């Protein structure tokens, strides 16, 4: 599924991957971890004890390469969104998804990343070549926005350890020293503190104390507080802002130190559920209970769900992440998608220790073809068919679904019949099933995308 051999040839000395016959192998190397990614993460864990006890659960890796860092963290109970553009390295994200590691195409450029504010417990950049101190530090301001209070930002590579490393960076020691001083000043102005440092790894921690942001009230201070009326969680085609998003002080359980440790946080109603119109802790608990029953029923309809046959899963229009939460013990991961037009429940998903993204299903999703094993839909067509034609959504589902992959489509009886008709034209094999409670108003389509080839001339 990945036809590109460029990285193998150009990065052979860094052990990102190697090609043997028709297969690629991933020895766990990288630019900043020549001794292997596990040794690199071990060193990181020594700097951040919270990575070992369930305090740190969600992470984002900017400029992820083939996602070796995120892959290693999966074995340590930390769920990482690996992020990289489609650049001259070709299919880094596709390699990541082929490995069964959560990843999406993306770049910190002119638009906010499609994640809510104050969500990730940890952010990481390993020689990702993002110019953090340029353009007024606007890219670092975006990392600050999506990082939870008390969360950690980890940087390895230039200008860290410049006294030893500068010769290999095609620069001078004075230039690297200047870059490091600029970085320290910028981070301090955003209420980050240096948490720990050793050799090539530096760890900063975002302040949990909102009093720190009073320093931004000084006239002509930079960066300023965001006060332009843009919602902190607005992240779908929202331009980057050269300002600091200050966490809402009303959320007393938002900081990393206040959120329950993993796995307790998975079924604990988060503080931010009160921000969602019509939602409450009681509603959250009922939803969680409902999904426990629903997932059990799904497994009776699709016996391979929960086995090693299904790895990359997407919940295309989640609410609180209940589907993913009740699959947590299975050998798979779930990308939870919240519609950019739906109530903003994605912060709740992250507070539970799950991952996800905003998306508008009238557009293509930021992934390569044939990269998901299972797609789950719950009333998406009922809710959004007035905005774009159903056939285009199903064509996008067909694009990202792996041949022989499955789709579980939970819809009203009317839409279930309409979807089944279009799915037949896509050469999907679909069967209509009853819901777990036998509700005649709703049906479940269990579909499988067939493997077929176009006729060659």
N, C-alpha and C positions, 0 to 999 in steps of 0.2 A: 504493500500500500504506500510505501515511501520510495519514490524512484530516484532520490537524490543521493549522490555519493560524494558531493563536494566537501562536506564537513570531514568525512573520513580521510580525504586526501590532504586537506589544508590544515587540519588540527591533529594529525597523527601523533605528533610529539606530545600532545597534551592529554591523550588517552580519553577523549570524550566518548569515542566509539570506535569499533573496528569492524570491518566487513569480512566475513568468512563465507564464501560461496554465495548463496542467496539470502543470507541472514546477517543482520547487524547485531553486535554484542556491545554491552555498555559496562566497561570495567569500573566506572565511577570516578573517572578523572575529571580534571578541569583546570582552567588557567591558574586559579588560586589554591587548588588542592592537588598537587602532584603526587601526594602520598595516598590519594583516594579520598572520596567524599566522606566516608565514615570517620576517618581520622580527623578531618576538618570539622565535622559536626560534634565529635567528641570534645574537641578543643572549645567549641562554642558552648557546649553544655557546661563545661567547667567555668565559663564566664557567666552563664545565666542559669542558675540552679532551677529556676521556674520551668525550664524545659523538661525536667525530669519528673516533676510531681503533679502534672496536670494543670498547672497555672497557665502555661502557654499551650493553646490548642490550635489557633488559626494563624496562618502566615501567608505572606505574599512575597514572591521572588521576582524582582524586576530584572529583565534581561536574563532569562533563566537558562539559556543554552538548551541542552537536551533534558533539562530538569532533573539532574542527578541529585541536587540538594533536596528538592521536594520529594523525590522518590525515597531517599534515605529517611526523611522525617516521617513518612507514612508508617514505617516500622516502629517509630518511637511515639506513635499516637498523636502526631501533629499533622493537621490537614493543611496543605499548601496550595494556593492558586499560583501556578507558574505562568509567567507572562513574558511574551517576546513577540517582536514584529516579524513579518516575512521580509527579511533583508537578504544580503548577499550570502548569509549562512543557509539560505533556503529553508528547509522544513523543520526548524527546531521544534516548534509546537507540535507538528505532526509526529515527530519522533517521540515526544513526551507522551502523547495520547496513545501511540502504538504500544508504549511501555505500560500503559494503564495508570498514568499519573495525571492528575487534574491540571489542565492547561487551557489557555485561550490566547488567540492572537490579540495583541494590543501593545500600545506604546504610550509613554507619558510624552505628550507633544503639545497640542493646543487645546484639547478637550479633557475634562475630568475623566478619570477612570470610572467604569460603570459599577461602582460600589458605594455603599452608604458611608457616612462619616463615622469615625470612632468605632471601627469594626474589627480590624485585624489586631491580633495580639503581638505580632512580630512582622517586621518588614526587612528584606534582605537585598543587598546588592553586592555581588562578587565580580569586581572588575566589569561592571555592566556598561561602562563607558557613557553613562548619563552625566552631563555636565552640571552637577548639583549646585554649584555656586554661580552659574551663569544666569542671565535674564532675571536678575533680582531674586534668584533662588526659587523660582516659581515651581520647579519640579519637586523640590524638597517640601514646599508648602503643600503640595498635593499628597505626598507621603504623610505629612503631619495630619491632614484632614482625615485620611482613612485609617490612621493608627489610633487604637484605643488609648485613653489616658492611662499612663503607667506602662504602655507598650514599648517594645524595644525596636530600635532601628540599628541594623548591623551593616557595616561597610567593610569590605576587604578589598585590597587593591589600592591604586593611587587615590589620595596621597598618604594613606596609612603606611607607617613604617618606612617613610621616605628616606630616612638616613641610611638604610641598608639597601633599599630597592631602587633608588632613583636611576641608577645606571641602566637598568633594563627597561626604562619607560621612555627613552628617547627625549629626555628633558634634563634640566639641571637641578641640583639640590635646592638652590635658592627658589626656583620656580615651584618646586613641590612644597617647600616650606611655606611659601606664600599661599598656595592653594589650601594647605592644611589650616593655616591661621584664618583664612576666609571662611572655611567650612565650620570651624569652631565658633567663630563670631556669629555666623548665620544660625547655627543650631541653638546657641544660647539665646538669641533674640526670639526664637520660636518656643522657648521654654523646654528645651531638651537639656539634659545633663549627661556628661560622660559617665557611664555606668561602670565600664571596665574596658581594658585593652590589653592585648598580649600579641606580640609579634605582628602578624598581618591582619589581625581582626580587631576592630574597634566597635564597641557597643554603646549606643546612646539610649536614654530612656526619656519618653515624653512625660512631662509633669502631670501628676494627678491632682495638683493643687491649682485651682483656677486663680488664686491670688497672684500667681506668677504673671498672668497676662495683664495685670495692671501696669506693668512697665510699658505696654504698648499705648497707654493713654497719654504718654508724653508727646507734646507737639513735634511733628516732623520725624517721629521714630519710624524705623523700618524693620520689619514689615508692619503695616497697620492691621487693625482688626477688620474683619469683613463686616460691613454694615450696609451693604448695597441691596439688601432685601432678598438675595439669592438663598434659597433653602440649603442648609448644610448637606442634605442628602440628595439634592438635585444633581444627577450625574448621567443624564442621557442627553447628549448633544449640549452639554453645559460648558462654556469656555472656562479654561483655567483662570483663576483670579489671583492677582499678586497681593494676597492678604491672608491673615491667619483666621481659620475657623475655630472659634473658642467653644469648647464643649459646654453644653447646656448644664448649668449648675443644679437644675431641678432633678437631674438623674443621679441619685446618690449611689446607685450600684452599677455605674458605667465603667469605672476604672478596672484595670486588670486585677488589682488586689481585692476588689469588691465582688466581682463575678465569681460564682461558685466554681470550684475546680472541676476539670473533666474527670469522670463522665457525669458528675452530679448536675452540671449546668444543662445537660441535654433535655431533661424533663422538668426543669425549673422555669416557671413563668418569668420572663425577663422584665426588668424595670420599664423598658421602652415599649412594651405592648400597650401601655396607656396612651401612647402617641397615635395609635392607629384607630381611626374613627370606627366605633362600633365594636371594639375589641376590649377584652378584659382578661384577667388571670383565669377566671372561670371558663371563658370561651376557649382560651388556650388549652386548658386541661381537657375539655370535652373534645376538642379537635385531636389532641394527642391520643385519647382513648379510641376515637373513631378510626384513626389511621392504624392503630394496632390491629383492629378487626379487619380493616380493608387489606392490609398487607398480608395477613394470614390467608385471606380469601384469594388474593392475587397468586400466592404461592401454590394454592390448590389448582388454579387455572393454568399456571405456567410453572411446571415443575423445576425448570432449570434456574429460576429466580432464587438466588441464595447460594448457588453453586459457583465453581470457578469458571463456568461457561459465560457468565455475565460479569463484566468488570466496570466499564464506563457507562454510567447511567445519567440521564437527564430528566428532571422533573420540570416540564416546560412552563408550568404556571402554578408554582407553589403558593401556599399562603404562609404558614408558619414553619414549613419544612417537616411536617409530620410524616410524609412518605419516607423521606431520607432518615429521619430519626428512628423509625421502626425497622430499618434495614441495617442499622449501625453495626450489628454483630456479623454481618455477612461480608465476604471478601470482595467488596465493591466500593465505589465512591459515587456520590450523587452531586451533580451540578444543579443547584436550585435556581430557577429563573423566575423573577418577578416582573410582570409586565410594567413597562414605563407608564402605562395608563391606569394601572390598578392601584389600590391603596398600598402605601409603602410599608410592606411587612418585612423587607429584606434585613433591616437592623435586628429584628427578632430572630431571624435565621442565624445571623452571625453571633448574636448573644448566646445562642444555644450551643455554639461550637461547630456549626456547619458552615458551608461555603456556598456562594451563589453570585448572581449578577443580574443587573437590570437588562431588559431587552424588549424590543418591539417586534412582534412576530410578523409584521408586515414587511420586515427586512430580513436579510440573510443573517445568520448567527456567525460570530467570529471564530469559526473553526474550519478545518479541512474536511473534504468529503470522506465519508465512510469511517468516522472516528468514534461513534457511539454504538454500544451494543444493545441498549434498551432506552426507549423514549416513553415517558409517562405523561399523559394529558388528562387533566381533570376539568371538564367544562370550558375549555379554552374557546371552542367554536361557539358555544352558547353565549359566552361573554363578549367575544370580539369579532364575530362574523360580520358585524355592521361596518367594520373598519377596513377589512381587506378580504378578498375572496378565499374561500376555504381551500380551493385547489392549489393556490400558491403556497399556503402554509404546509400542505401535505407534500408538495414538491420539495420544499426545503427540508422537511423531515426525511424524505427519501434520500436527499443529498447527503445528509450527515449520518444516516443510519447505515451500519455495516451490513453487507449482504449476509443473509440468514439471521440478522438481528431482529429484534421484536419491538412492537409498539403496544402499549396498553392504553386504550383510549376510552375514557369514562365520560359519557355524554348523555344528553336527553335522547329519548327514543328517536325523535325526528332527526337529530344530527348524526346519531349512530348509523342510521340507514343511509344518509347522504354521504357520510365518510366512507362507508363500505363500498358504495358505488364507485367513488373516485379511486379508492385503494385498489379496486380490481383493475382499473386502467393502469395503475403503477406496477402491476404484477405482484401485489401483496396477497397473501393468503390470510383472510380474516374470518373469524368466527364470533358470532354474537353470544354473549353470556349474560346471565343474571348477576345483579349486584349481590353483596353479602347479605343484605336484608330483604332481597326479593322485590325491591321497589320497581314497579312496572314503568315508572316515569323515567327511569335511568337504565342504561345498558352499558355493558363493557365489551369493547371490541378487542379481541386478542389477535394481533396481526403479526405475520412474519414476512419480512422482505426476502423475496426469492433471489438466488444468485442466477443471473442470466447475462448473456453477452449479445451485443448487437451483431447482426450478420455482416461478415466481411465481404467486400466486393472482390 
